[in-house]
Amino acid sequence: MILGSGIQEGLLLKPVTYPWAYDLYNQAVANTWFPNEVQLDEDLADFARMTPDEHHALTHLMSYFNPNELLVNKALAFGVYPYVNAAECHLYLAKQMWEEANHCMAFEYVLETFPIDRDEAYRSHIHVPSMARKEAFEVEFIKRVTEQTLDITTVEGKQDFVRNLIAYNIILEGIWFYSGFMVALSFRQRNLLRNFGSLIDWVVRDESLHLKFGMNLILTVLEENPDIATDEFAVEIHDMILKGVEMEAQYNRDMLPRGIPGMNADYVKYLADRRLEELGLEPEYHVANPAKWMATANDTLQLVNFFETTNTSYEVNAHATGGR
C-alpha cells in the first residue's frame, strides 16, 4: 500500500513497487537546471518598451508565483511526504521540493533583473484580495494535515490526504500555475521577453512532472482504497475544482484589467476540463483550447477512471509530455 506513516517503512528502494514514481524521479533529475543559466538581462530592452498593463501583469505573476512555490513545499513536506511509504515516492518528492525552491529562486532572479518594485510584489499576495483568497483556500487544506491529527488509517484521513493533493497538485499546480504560464509565455508569442520565456519553459517542464506525480498518486490511493471513492466525494472534488476556476477568473481580472492580446478567459475553463477528465470526471465547460501553442504543456497522460473503475493504465512514459 502506498499510504502509511511508519518511520521504518519505505527504507528499501528495490524492488521498486511503483515504477511510475521511479521513472518520474529519473526524469526530474535529467531535467535539473539553474536560473542563472538564462541571460535575463538580454530582455531588459523588451521590458523598457512594454506597456504599463504588461508591466502590471508581469509583476502580478511574480507576486503570486514567488510565495506560492514555497507554499507548495509546505504542502509536500507536511501533507504528502509523511504519509507515503514507498521509497521511490520519497525520492521524487525530495526532488520536487528542491525544484519548488529552485523556482522560487528563478522568480527572485526575475525580480532582481527587471526594474520591478520587489516590496510591492512581496506585499501583493496579502493585500490583493483575489490573490489572498487563493492563498487562503490553499492554507485551509494545509491546516487539515498539520494543525489537526490526520489518521491515515481511516476513510476520513485518506480523503483529507486526497483533498490536499487536489488542492495543490490539481488546482494550484495544474490549473492556477498553468494559467499563469500561459500569460507569461504569451509575451514571447508577441516577440517579447524571449529569455524570460525560456526560463518559464524550464519551470513548466518541472511542473508537468509534478502534475503527473500528483495525478498518479491520487489514482493509486483511490485504487488501493476504493472505500473512499464515493459519489459524494466525487461531487466534492468536482466542486473544489469549479471553485478554483471562479477564483482564478477574478485573479486574472486583477492581473489583466484591460486585457492583453492573446489572452482568453476560456483557457482556465479548458484547463479545468482537462483536469476533470484526467481524474475520470465529466468535463464541465466543454470549451476548445484557445491557446493551442500551449498544448504540449497542458496535459498529463490520459489518466482515467478516478471514481468509476479500477485503473491500471497510468504507467509513465519517461519521455512523453502528453497532449491531444
Secondary structure, 3 states (H helix, E strand, C coil): CCECCCCCCCCCCCCCCCHHHHHHHHHHHHCCCCHHHCCHHHHHHHHHCCCHHHHHHHHHHHHHHHHHHHHHHHHHHHHCHHHECCHHHHHHHHHHHHHHHHHHHHHHHHHHHCCCCHHHHHHHHHHCHHHHHHHHHHHHHHHHHHCCCCCCCCHHHHHHHHHHHHHHHHHHHHHHHHHHHHHHHHHHHCCCCHHHHHHHHHHHHHHHHHHHHHHHHHHHHHHHCHHHCCHHHHHHHHHHHHHHHHHHHHHHHHHCCCCCCCCCCHHHHHHHHHHHHHCCCCCCCCCCCCCHHHHHHHCCCCCCCCCCCCCCCCCCCCCCCCCC
